[in-house]
Amino acid sequence: MPTVTAPDRATAAVFRPTRGRWVSTVLGVATLVGSVLLALGLPERFGVMDQLTCIGIGAGVAVLMSRYATIHARPTSEGLYVRNLGPGELVPWEQITAVRFSQGMPWPRIDLADGLDMAVMAIQRSDGPVSVDEAQRLADLVGR
C-alpha cells in the first residue's frame, strides 16, 4: 500500500455523512416547527410556562439534531480531526494503527496506539456502498 505524504493528507476531502445529515436536518427543523405550532395551538387552560416548555423541548431536539448534522472528520497534516456528537478531537496520524469497518458496523473505528479505539461517525454504513469507499480512503490516508 502506498504511503500517503503529509501534503496529501492536508488536501484530502473532509469526510461527511450524506443520509444522516439530511435526516437529522429535516427531523430537527420539523420538530422545532411542530413544537412551536403545538405550543401556539394549546388550549387556554395551559399557561405560558407550558407553551415555553413545549418550545424548549423542540429546541433541545433541534440542537441535538444540529450536532448530528455537523458530524465530520477532517484530515490535516498533523492528524485526523474527528467531530462526532461530542467535542472534536485531533488524533495524530502516528497514533492511528488501523481502520476497521466490518460488515454490520454502523461506522468505522480507528484503533489507537494506546489500545483504545474511536468511532468515526462521519462515515456511515447507511450511505451504502459509498461508505465502504470512504472507509478505504480513510485507511489509505492512515497508510496502514
Helices and strands as residue ranges (DSSP letters): H 6-10, H 19-40, H 48-69, E 72-75, E 79-83, E 89-92, G 93-95, E 96-100, E 109-112, E 117-119, G 125-127, H 129-142
